[in-house]
């Protein structure tokens, strides 16, 4: 089971940017599809976007396309989420996830980190 630790959250004004990082350990990182989810207060956890083990497939939901990007560095066992033009409604705890299949990742079947809080003020 891979262990995940997120960092990089914080408080930012609307329109600002943040870069989240996630470091994995305990598994062969390059074998995993990686993704980011978020959970706002009172809402269910939702998939934001993911990247395959090759880095060649990236999934966006419609609202984040063009503003959020995901990347991975297999040499550093790390995945990153660059978020630009942030909106107050994107305030949430952001979680990193790892799963060997992309389909399983999107369905939430992967391992989870502890999450990092992102707060976007208006």
N, C-alpha and C positions, 0 to 999 in steps of 0.2 A: 504494500500500500504506500503510495507516494504521499509525502507530507509537504504542505504548502504554507508559505508565509508571505502575506501581502504587506505592502507599505506604500507610502506616498499620498495617503488621503489627507484631507484638511479642509479648511474654510477658504472659499474663494468667492469673489463677486460674480454675479451673472455676466457672461461674456468672457470670463477668464478661462484659464487652462490648468490642468493638472496631469501629471504622469504617474500612473500607478505601476508598481513593480510586484512581481511574484517570483519567489525563489522556491524551487522544488528540491526535495531530497528523498532518498530511500527507494528510488526506482531509476530505470533508464529513461531519462527525460525525453530523449529523442523518439521514444516509442509512443508518446502520448500526444493526443490532440489536447490543446489547452484553450480555456475560455474564461470569459468574465461574465458574471451574473451580478445583479443588484437586487436589493430588497429595501423598499421604502417603508416607513412606518405604516402599519396597518394593511400592507399589501403583500402579495405573494412574491417570492423570489422569481426574477425573470432573467432570461438569457439576454445578454447584450451583444456579444460577438465572440467568435472563436477562430482558431487557426489550427490547421492540420499539422501532423508531425513533420511534414516536409516544409511547412510554411507557405505552401502553394495555394491553399484554399482559405479564404477569409469570408466569414459570414457577418452580414450586417442586418440589423433591423432597420426599417425605413427611416426612423427618426434620427438615427445616429450616423447614417451614411454620409460621408463628407466631413463629419466633425470628429468622429472617433476612429482611431486606427489601432490595430493590434500587431505586435511583432514579437519574435522570439529569438533568443540567442541560445542555441543548444550547448555551446561551449560553457555558458555560465548557468545552465539549468534555469533560465529565467524567461518570463514572458512579461510583456509590458502593454499597458493601455494608455494611449495618449488621448486625452479628452480636451477638445477645443470648443469655444463658444458655449460654455456650459449654461444650463438653464436651471432655475430654482427647482423645477419639478424633477430634476435629476438628482436631487438630494437623496442619498440612500447609503446603505452599507454595501460596498462592492466586494464581491467574493471571486477568488480565483478557483478554477476547477480543472481537473485533469482526468482524462478518460481515454482509453485506448481506441475507442471508436468515435468518430465525429457524431454519428447519430446518437450514441449513448451520451455523449457530452451535452448535446443540446437538450436532451430529455432530463438532464440533471442526475445522471447515474454515476457521476465521477466523484473523486475525492474533493474535499473542500478545505480551504484555508479558514482562518478565523474572521476574516473580513477586515476592511478598512473603511472608516467613515468618510464620506464626501458630503460636504455641506455647501450649497450654493446659495448665497444671499442675494436678495433682489435689490 
